[in-house]
Amino acid sequence: MSDLPFTLDQLRILKAIAQEGSFKRAADSLYVSQPAVSLQVQNLERQLDVPLFDRGGRRAQLTEAGHLLLNYGEKILSLCQETCRAIEDLQNLQGGTLIVGASQTTGTYLLPRMIGMFRQKYPDVAVQLHVHSTRRTAWSVANGQVDLAIIGGEIPGELSESLEVISYAEDELALILPVFHPFAKLETIQKEDLYKLQFIALDSQSTIRKVIDQVLGRCEIDTRRFKVEMELNSIEAIKNAVQSGLGAAFVSTSAIAKELQMGVLHRTPIEGVVVKRTLWLIFNPNRYRSKAAEAFSQEILPQFANPGWSKDVLKLAQKNIVVTTLDIAIPASSGED
């Protein structure tokens, strides 16, 4: 490293400052002192002979050179992490790390069950679950920061050639009502009855709200006619609001298993209508595929997948291609799913 004008520690510090927005918060996140961070940045700028931060404002802002170094630095650090994980694999699952990504609903209600089963079988493997929007999760998989992910939204079109996208499972969306609602006494309701209800929904800009509207539209249900009385920012908040009698909602069946068992929510069937969306497995076939990721794919994923899907998993597990660095950066995104 003596011939290079920067060290891996300096790249880690640069990345932390960019993420945290200040030298102090970056120092706290790295468990070092602020003067130590400042000194490393000064040394880095002197070695490169270029300023990396605009120090005129209250927030640490990267210069053009700083953005350029950060872009390459993140890829260097990602490749280093990939190298360490490949070496850890030599221990044959007596260690190592599995990093799984998920969009909001799958990450909250499905992946914890899957990870729990995996940890029972491989307690020495460290497992990380990254829960973000579909867009951010897809970019993380493409960049090699996540081994594989299960998402419910639409993959960014610019990643279609970088990612393998496989239909994984069907996620049913259920209409839930307060247990004391008059419709809760009926075996089924009609489509037209939906327009008589007061609804609680996610923010109109959230990905899952758009997905739900699209899926209901395919079932000839016009969500524009819904009386949306309240918009909330989480599925848990929506469930609590319905339980309190504030309205009805459509949510994933995976999110209400406990409430239905306890009898605090009522699931109301709609005659002739089954509302489902597809969950997708995504991974980067050009990245190193760890033994932990292979074990998770072969032994855990089939237990929650569509019938017959396990054969596809075995084929995917054979795609063990090592190290391709992609020149991509994660764009801004909004909305959750």
Phi, psi and chi 1 to 4 in degrees:
 res  aa     phi    psi   chi1   chi2   chi3   chi4
   1 MET       -   -8.5  -64.4  -65.5  -66.5      -
   2 SER   -67.1  -23.7   59.2      -      -      -
   3 ASP   -83.7   -9.5  -64.3  -29.3      -      -
   4 LEU   -96.0  147.1  -65.6  175.4      -      -
   5 PRO   -82.7   10.2   30.6  -34.9      -      -
   6 PHE  -150.5  160.3   52.8   77.6      -      -
   7 THR  -114.9  167.0   66.5      -      -      -
   8 LEU   -63.7  -36.5  -67.2  178.8      -      -
   9 ASP   -61.6  -39.6  -80.4  -20.2      -      -
  10 GLN   -66.9  -37.6  -72.1  172.2  -27.9      -
  11 LEU   -65.6  -39.2  -65.6 -179.1      -      -
  12 ARG   -62.9  -40.8  -70.3  177.2   61.3 -117.9
  13 ILE   -65.7  -44.5  -71.1  171.8      -      -
  14 LEU   -58.3  -45.2  179.9   71.3      -      -
  15 LYS   -63.5  -41.5 -179.1  179.4  178.0  179.7
  16 ALA   -64.3  -41.7      -      -      -      -
  17 ILE   -63.8  -43.0  -63.3  172.0      -      -
  18 ALA   -62.8  -38.6      -      -      -      -
  19 GLN   -73.4  -42.4  -71.1  177.4  -27.4      -
  20 GLU   -86.1  -23.8  -60.2  -65.2  -22.7      -
  21 GLY    85.7   -0.5      -      -      -      -
  22 SER  -156.4  155.6   78.4      -      -      -
  23 PHE   -66.3  -38.6  -77.6   46.8      -      -
  24 LYS   -65.3  -48.1 -176.6 -179.3 -175.4  -55.5
  25 ARG   -66.2  -34.5  -72.8 -164.0  -65.4  -88.8
  26 ALA   -63.9  -41.9      -      -      -      -
  27 ALA   -62.5  -42.3      -      -      -      -
  28 ASP   -62.8  -41.2  -68.5  -19.2      -      -
  29 SER   -68.5  -26.0   70.1      -      -      -
  30 LEU   -97.9   -1.9  -64.8  172.3      -      -
  31 TYR    59.7   43.6  -59.4  100.9      -      -
  32 VAL  -131.7  172.3  -62.1      -      -      -
  33 SER   -81.9  155.0   67.3      -      -      -
  34 GLN   -63.1  -41.8 -177.2  176.0  -16.9      -
  35 PRO   -59.0  -34.4  -27.4   36.2      -      -
  36 ALA   -66.1  -38.9      -      -      -      -
  37 VAL   -66.0  -46.3  166.5      -      -      -
  38 SER   -60.1  -41.4  -61.3      -      -      -
  39 LEU   -64.1  -42.4  179.5   60.9      -      -
  40 GLN   -63.7  -39.5  -73.2  -76.6   15.2      -
  41 VAL   -66.0  -42.7  171.9      -      -      -
  42 GLN   -60.9  -43.4  -68.2  170.5   12.0      -
  43 ASN   -63.7  -40.8  -70.1  -21.1      -      -
  44 LEU   -63.9  -44.1 -177.7   57.3      -      -
  45 GLU   -64.9  -37.9  -69.7  178.4  -37.5      -
  46 ARG   -67.6  -40.6 -175.6  173.0   62.0 -106.7
  47 GLN   -67.6  -35.1  -70.4  157.9 -164.4      -
  48 LEU   -88.5  -15.9  -66.8  171.3      -      -
  49 ASP    59.2   44.9 -166.5   25.1      -      -
  50 VAL  -158.3  140.2   63.5      -      -      -
  51 PRO   -73.4  139.1   24.9  -32.8      -      -
  52 LEU  -105.6  -19.9  -60.0  173.9      -      -
  53 PHE  -130.9  141.8  -70.0   94.7      -      -
  54 ASP   -90.1  108.7 -180.0    0.8      -      -
  55 ARG   -91.2   17.2  -66.7  171.2  171.9   79.4
  56 GLY   -80.3  -26.2      -      -      -      -
  57 GLY  -100.4 -179.5      -      -      -      -
  58 ARG   -77.8  -28.6  -62.5  179.8   61.5 -177.7
  59 ARG  -102.1  139.9 -178.3  178.4  174.6   87.4
  60 ALA   -67.6  111.7      -      -      -      -
  61 GLN  -108.0  130.7  -62.6  -75.8  -12.3      -
  62 LEU   -73.7  141.4  -72.5  168.5      -      -
  63 THR   -78.8  178.6   62.8      -      -      -
  64 GLU   -60.4  -41.2 -176.9  178.3    0.5      -
  65 ALA   -65.4  -36.7      -      -      -      -
  66 GLY   -63.8  -42.9      -      -      -      -
  67 HIS   -62.6  -41.3  -79.7  -68.4      -      -
  68 LEU   -62.8  -46.2 -178.0   65.1      -      -
  69 LEU   -65.3  -39.1  179.8   60.0      -      -
  70 LEU   -62.8  -42.2  176.9   63.9      -      -
  71 ASN   -58.9  -48.4 -175.5   33.9      -      -
  72 TYR   -72.4  -35.7  -79.0   98.2      -      -
  73 GLY   -62.1  -40.1      -      -      -      -
  74 GLU   -63.9  -38.0  -73.7 -178.4  -31.5      -
  75 LYS   -69.6  -36.8  -70.8 -174.0  -74.2 -173.5
  76 ILE   -64.6  -46.2  -68.8  169.4      -      -
  77 LEU   -65.5  -38.9  -67.4  171.6      -      -
  78 SER   -62.2  -41.7  176.0      -      -      -
  79 LEU   -67.2  -36.5 -165.2   55.2      -      -
  80 CYS   -63.1  -43.4  -71.1      -      -      -
  81 GLN   -63.2  -39.7  -67.6  170.1  -11.9      -
  82 GLU   -62.9  -39.9 -163.2  169.7  -60.8      -
  83 THR   -63.3  -44.8  -57.7      -      -      -
  84 CYS   -62.8  -39.0  -68.3      -      -      -
  85 ARG   -69.1  -34.6  -67.2  173.7   61.2 -160.9
  86 ALA   -65.2  -39.1      -      -      -      -
  87 ILE   -67.7  -40.1  -66.7  173.3      -      -
  88 GLU   -60.5  -30.6  -71.9  174.8  -14.6      -
  89 ASP   -62.1  -21.8  -89.5   -9.4      -      -
  90 LEU   -62.6  -18.8  -63.5  176.1      -      -
  91 GLN   -82.0    1.6  -58.3  175.3   41.8      -
  92 ASN    55.8   57.1 -165.4   26.0      -      -
  93 LEU    64.6   19.6  -68.6  176.8      -      -
  94 GLN   -92.6   25.4  -62.4  -56.8  -51.8      -
  95 GLY   167.6 -157.0      -      -      -      -
  96 GLY    88.6 -178.5      -      -      -      -
  97 THR  -137.4  140.3  -56.5      -      -      -
  98 LEU  -117.7  125.7  171.1   66.9      -      -
  99 ILE  -116.0  116.1  -54.6  176.8      -      -
 100 VAL  -114.8  138.5 -176.1      -      -      -
 101 GLY  -109.8  159.3      -      -      -      -
 102 ALA  -161.5  151.5      -      -      -      -
 103 SER   -79.0  176.8   50.6      -      -      -
 104 GLN   -59.5  -50.8  -68.8  -66.0  -33.6      -
 105 THR   -67.6  -47.9  -57.3      -      -      -
 106 THR   -65.5  -35.7   55.8      -      -      -
 107 GLY   -71.0  -26.8      -      -      -      -
 108 THR   -87.0  -37.2  -57.7      -      -      -
 109 TYR  -116.4  -27.8  -56.9  104.9      -      -
 110 LEU   -99.6  -51.9  176.5   61.0      -      -
 111 LEU   -61.2  -38.1  -94.8  -59.8      -      -
 112 PRO   -57.7  -36.8  -29.1   37.5      -      -
 113 ARG   -65.0  -43.0  -66.4  169.6   58.1 -163.9
 114 MET   -66.2  -42.4  -58.8  170.2   76.4      -
 115 ILE   -66.8  -37.0  -69.8  171.8      -      -
 116 GLY   -60.3  -42.3      -      -      -      -
 117 MET   -64.5  -41.0  -65.0  173.1   61.1      -
 118 PHE   -65.5  -41.7 -177.8   79.7      -      -
 119 ARG   -67.1  -31.6  -72.6  -80.8  -66.2  157.6
 120 GLN   -63.3  -35.2  -73.5 -178.0   -3.7      -
 121 LYS   -86.6  -33.8 -168.5  164.3 -173.3  177.9
 122 TYR  -128.4   72.0  -59.6  105.7      -      -
 123 PRO   -66.6  -17.8   24.7  -34.6      -      -
 124 ASP   -87.3   -7.3  -64.1  -34.9      -      -
 125 VAL   -88.5  126.1  176.0      -      -      -
 126 ALA   -78.9  128.1      -      -      -      -
 127 VAL  -115.5  132.1 -178.0      -      -      -
 128 GLN  -117.0  137.2  -62.1  178.6   23.5      -
 129 LEU  -117.2  118.8  173.7   59.2      -      -
 130 HIS  -105.7  114.3  -65.3 -171.8      -      -
 131 VAL  -109.7  115.2 -179.0      -      -      -
 132 HIS  -146.2 -173.7  -62.4  -69.4      -      -
 133 SER   -64.3  160.1   66.9      -      -      -
 134 THR   -56.5  -42.8  -72.9      -      -      -
 135 ARG   -62.0  -50.0 -176.9  174.5 -178.2   82.9
 136 ARG   -65.9  -39.0 -178.7  170.8  173.9 -178.7
 137 THR   -62.9  -42.8  -61.8      -      -      -
 138 ALA   -62.1  -41.3      -      -      -      -
 139 TRP   -67.3  -35.4  -80.9   98.5      -      -
 140 SER   -64.6  -39.3  -64.5      -      -      -
 141 VAL   -66.1  -43.8  174.3      -      -      -
 142 ALA   -62.5  -35.9      -      -      -      -
 143 ASN   -82.4   -2.8  -80.9  -37.2      -      -
 144 GLY    81.7   10.6      -      -      -      -
 145 GLN   -81.9  -16.2  -61.9  165.8  -36.3      -
 146 VAL  -132.9  137.0  170.7      -      -      -
 147 ASP   -68.2  -49.5  -69.9  -45.5      -      -
 148 LEU  -158.0  163.5   54.7   87.9      -      -
 149 ALA  -148.2  155.4      -      -      -      -
 150 ILE  -119.6  120.5  -61.3  175.1      -      -
 151 ILE  -131.8  163.7   48.5   87.5      -      -
 152 GLY  -118.5   -4.8      -      -      -      -
 153 GLY  -101.0 -167.0      -      -      -      -
 154 GLU   -91.9  132.1 -174.2  175.4  -13.0      -
 155 ILE   -72.6  136.1  -55.5  -62.8      -      -
 156 PRO   -55.0  133.6  -25.0   34.0      -      -
 157 GLY   -58.7  -31.1      -      -      -      -
 158 GLU   -71.3   -9.2   58.9  -92.4   33.9      -
 159 LEU  -102.1    4.3  -65.9 -179.7      -      -
 160 SER   -60.1  -31.9   58.8      -      -      -
 161 GLU   -89.2  -12.7  -64.1 -177.7    1.2      -
 162 SER   -94.4  -25.4  -57.4      -      -      -
 163 LEU  -115.2  149.2  -63.5  176.2      -      -
 164 GLU   -94.0  123.9 -165.2   77.2   32.8      -
 165 VAL  -119.4  117.1 -177.4      -      -      -
 166 ILE  -122.1  131.3  -52.1  -66.5      -      -
 167 SER   -61.4  124.7  175.2      -      -      -
 168 TYR  -109.1  -53.2  175.4   64.1      -      -
 169 ALA  -156.7  164.3      -      -      -      -
 170 GLU  -101.0  130.1  -64.7  -63.8  -37.4      -
 171 ASP  -109.3  114.0  179.5   32.0      -      -
 172 GLU   -84.1  136.7 -173.7  173.8   -6.9      -
 173 LEU  -100.6  128.2  -59.7  174.1      -      -
 174 ALA  -112.0  146.4      -      -      -      -
 175 LEU   -85.0  122.1  174.0   67.1      -      -
 176 ILE  -113.7  144.7   56.8  172.6      -      -
 177 LEU  -133.9  160.0  -66.9  169.4      -      -
 178 PRO   -61.7  145.7  -19.3   30.8      -      -
 179 VAL   -63.7  -21.8  -67.1      -      -      -
 180 PHE   -97.2    8.3   47.6   81.0      -      -
 181 HIS   -71.7  142.3 -167.4  -79.2      -      -
 182 PRO   -54.9  -36.0  -26.5   34.0      -      -
 183 PHE   -67.9  -19.8  -77.8  177.3      -      -
 184 ALA   -68.0  -14.8      -      -      -      -
 185 LYS   -86.0  -10.7  -60.0  177.2 -178.1  178.3
 186 LEU   -91.1  148.5  -55.6  176.6      -      -
 187 GLU   -70.5  -40.5  -70.0 -171.9    6.9      -
 188 THR  -144.6  162.2   62.3      -      -      -
 189 ILE  -123.5  167.0   64.6  170.7      -      -
 190 GLN   -94.4  162.1  -54.8  -62.0  -45.7      -
 191 LYS   -56.1  -42.5  -72.4 -177.7 -175.7  178.9
 192 GLU   -62.8  -24.9  -71.7  -61.4  -41.2      -
 193 ASP   -66.0  -24.7  -69.4  -30.3      -      -
 194 LEU   -60.9  -33.6  -65.1  172.7      -      -
 195 TYR   -76.0   -5.4  -51.2  123.7      -      -
 196 LYS   -92.9  -10.8  -56.2  173.2 -175.1  176.5
 197 LEU   -87.7  156.7  -65.1  170.2      -      -
 198 GLN   -97.0  128.4  -66.1 -180.0  -31.8      -
 199 PHE  -108.6  148.3  -85.2   91.8      -      -
 200 ILE  -113.4  130.0  -59.3  166.5      -      -
 201 ALA  -139.1  166.0      -      -      -      -
 202 LEU   -72.4  165.9  -70.1  168.0      -      -
 203 ASP   -53.2  140.7 -179.7   85.5      -      -
 204 SER   -62.1  -19.4   59.1      -      -      -
 205 GLN   -92.2   -5.0  -62.1  -56.2  -49.9      -
 206 SER   -74.1  148.6   69.7      -      -      -
 207 THR   -62.5  -45.4  -57.0      -      -      -
 208 ILE   -66.0  -33.2 -169.3  169.5      -      -
 209 ARG   -61.1  -42.9  169.7   78.1  175.4  -86.7
 210 LYS   -66.2  -39.6  -65.1  175.7 -178.2  177.1
 211 VAL   -63.1  -45.4  169.5      -      -      -
 212 ILE   -60.0  -44.4  -69.7  174.3      -      -
 213 ASP   -60.9  -40.9  -71.9   -9.7      -      -
 214 GLN   -66.3  -44.1  -69.1  170.1   -0.4      -
 215 VAL   -65.2  -43.7  172.5      -      -      -
 216 LEU   -64.6  -36.0  -69.0  174.7      -      -
 217 GLY   -61.4  -37.6      -      -      -      -
 218 ARG   -67.7  -20.4  -69.7 -163.2  -68.5  -92.0
 219 CYS   -93.6   14.3  -63.5      -      -      -
 220 GLU    61.8   38.1  -61.1 -178.5  -12.0      -
 221 ILE  -113.0  119.5  -64.1  171.6      -      -
 222 ASP   -89.8   99.7 -173.2   -0.7      -      -
 223 THR   -68.7  -15.5   57.4      -      -      -
 224 ARG   -67.2  -18.6  -67.6  172.4  -61.5 -179.2
 225 ARG   -90.7   -4.8  -65.9  174.7   58.6 -171.8
 226 PHE   -67.9  143.1  -77.2    1.6      -      -
 227 LYS   -91.7   92.1  -59.0  172.7 -175.8  176.4
 228 VAL   -84.9  107.2  178.8      -      -      -
 229 GLU   -87.3  -22.8  -61.2  -66.5  -33.6      -
 230 MET  -154.4  139.6 -174.1 -178.5  -57.0      -
 231 GLU  -116.9  128.9  -68.3 -175.3  -18.0      -
 232 LEU  -122.7  168.5  -58.6  174.8      -      -
 233 ASN  -107.3   11.3   63.2   -0.8      -      -
 234 SER  -154.0  153.6   76.0      -      -      -
 235 ILE   -64.1  -39.9  -60.6  -63.3      -      -
 236 GLU   -60.5  -41.4  -71.5  -62.4  -50.3      -
 237 ALA   -64.5  -39.2      -      -      -      -
 238 ILE   -64.4  -45.1  -72.7  176.3      -      -
 239 LYS   -60.0  -43.6  -69.0 -167.2  -61.2 -178.0
 240 ASN   -64.2  -37.6  -71.6  -27.6      -      -
 241 ALA   -67.4  -41.7      -      -      -      -
 242 VAL   -64.0  -44.1  173.6      -      -      -
 243 GLN   -59.0  -32.3 -175.7  177.6  -27.3      -
 244 SER   -82.6   -1.4  -60.8      -      -      -
 245 GLY    90.2   17.4      -      -      -      -
 246 LEU   -85.5  -10.8  -61.0  179.3      -      -
 247 GLY   160.8 -170.1      -      -      -      -
 248 ALA  -109.5  168.0      -      -      -      -
 249 ALA  -160.6  156.4      -      -      -      -
 250 PHE  -103.2  124.7  -81.4   97.4      -      -
 251 VAL  -139.5  162.7  -62.2      -      -      -
 252 SER   -65.0  140.5  167.4      -      -      -
 253 THR   -62.6  -27.8   53.8      -      -      -
 254 SER   -66.4  -19.0   64.5      -      -      -
 255 ALA   -89.4   -9.0      -      -      -      -
 256 ILE  -122.9   10.3   55.3  173.5      -      -
 257 ALA   -57.4  -44.7      -      -      -      -
 258 LYS   -66.8  -43.2 -180.0  177.7   65.8  175.3
 259 GLU   -66.4  -37.6  -73.0   78.8    8.3      -
 260 LEU   -67.2  -39.0  -67.2  178.7      -      -
 261 GLN   -65.0  -37.7 -175.8  177.5   14.6      -
 262 MET   -79.0  -14.8  -64.4  172.0   60.4      -
 263 GLY    78.1   25.4      -      -      -      -
 264 VAL   -99.9   -8.4  -64.1      -      -      -
 265 LEU  -132.8  154.5  -73.6  175.8      -      -
 266 HIS  -117.0  128.7 -179.2   77.6      -      -
 267 ARG   -94.3  122.7  176.3 -178.6  176.9  179.8
 268 THR  -110.1  114.6  -57.7      -      -      -
 269 PRO   -69.1  148.0  -16.2   30.4      -      -
 270 ILE  -108.0  124.5  -54.0  168.0      -      -
 271 GLU   -59.1  125.9 -173.9  170.1  -22.4      -
 272 GLY    76.3    8.4      -      -      -      -
 273 VAL  -129.5  127.0  175.2      -      -      -
 274 VAL  -124.0  117.6  177.9      -      -      -
 275 VAL   -98.4  114.9 -175.3      -      -      -
 276 LYS  -133.3  152.8  -67.6 -176.8  177.3 -178.8
 277 ARG  -130.6  161.0   65.0  168.4  179.3  162.5
 278 THR   -93.6  134.8  -59.7      -      -      -
 279 LEU   -97.4  142.0  -61.0 -179.4      -      -
 280 TRP  -118.5  139.2  -54.4   92.2      -      -
 281 LEU   -94.0  130.8  168.8   72.7      -      -
 282 ILE  -128.0  143.9   59.2  173.9      -      -
 283 PHE  -156.3  164.9   72.6   98.0      -      -
 284 ASN  -101.4  109.9 -174.1  -20.9      -      -
 285 PRO   -69.9  -11.1   26.9  -34.6      -      -
 286 ASN  -100.2   10.8  -63.5  -45.0      -      -
 287 ARG  -108.9  158.7  -73.4  -78.8 -178.0  174.5
 288 TYR   -60.5  132.1  176.9   78.0      -      -
 289 ARG  -108.0  108.0 -168.5  171.3 -179.8   82.2
 290 SER   -69.8  161.7   69.3      -      -      -
 291 LYS   -65.3  -32.3  -70.3 -173.5  178.2 -179.8
 292 ALA   -64.4  -42.4      -      -      -      -
 293 ALA   -65.7  -38.7      -      -      -      -
 294 GLU   -63.7  -45.0  -74.3 -171.2   10.8      -
 295 ALA   -62.5  -41.9      -      -      -      -
 296 PHE   -63.2  -41.6 -171.7   82.5      -      -
 297 SER   -66.1  -42.3  -62.8      -      -      -
 298 GLN   -81.8  -33.3  -65.1 -179.2   64.9      -
 299 GLU  -106.2  -25.6  -59.3  173.0   28.9      -
 300 ILE  -108.3  -48.8  -55.5  -59.3      -      -
 301 LEU   -55.4  -42.6  -70.3 -179.0      -      -
 302 PRO   -60.8  -23.9  -24.8   35.6      -      -
 303 GLN   -71.9  -16.6  -59.6 -171.7   46.3      -
 304 PHE  -118.6    4.8  -63.6   83.4      -      -
 305 ALA   -93.7  173.2      -      -      -      -
 306 ASN   -60.0  150.9  -71.6  -33.2      -      -
 307 PRO   -56.4  137.1  -25.2   33.9      -      -
 308 GLY    82.4    0.2      -      -      -      -
 309 TRP   -74.5  -21.2 -172.1   82.5      -      -
 310 SER   -60.3  -31.2   57.3      -      -      -
 311 LYS   -63.3  -38.7  -65.7 -179.5 -179.9  179.0
 312 ASP   -64.4  -38.2  -66.9  -28.5      -      -
 313 VAL   -61.1  -42.8  176.4      -      -      -
 314 LEU   -63.4  -36.0  -64.9  176.9      -      -
 315 LYS   -68.1  -40.8  -67.4  178.4 -177.5  177.9
 316 LEU   -63.8  -36.3  -63.3 -179.8      -      -
 317 ALA   -64.4  -20.2      -      -      -      -
 318 GLN   -81.3  -12.4  -63.8  171.5   -2.1      -
 319 LYS   -83.0   82.6  -66.9 -175.3  178.1 -178.3
 320 ASN  -113.1   68.9 -160.9   -3.8      -      -
 321 ILE   -94.7  133.2  -54.0  171.9      -      -
 322 VAL   -99.5  128.1 -179.0      -      -      -
 323 VAL    58.8   94.1 -179.7      -      -      -
 324 THR  -129.5  120.5  -64.7      -      -      -
 325 THR   -89.3  124.5  -57.8      -      -      -
 326 LEU   -99.9  138.0  -58.4  177.4      -      -
 327 ASP   -89.9   72.8 -172.7   13.6      -      -
 328 ILE  -135.2  152.9   50.7 -178.1      -      -
 329 ALA  -131.4  148.1      -      -      -      -
 330 ILE   -76.3  121.1  -58.5  175.2      -      -
 331 PRO   -81.0  170.0   31.1  -34.0      -      -
 332 ALA   -67.3  149.1      -      -      -      -
 333 SER  -144.1  162.9   62.8      -      -      -
 334 SER  -142.5  157.9   61.8      -      -      -
 335 GLY    88.5  151.4      -      -      -      -
 336 GLU  -126.5  162.0  -56.4  -66.0   -8.0      -
 337 ASP  -150.7      -   45.7   45.1      -      -
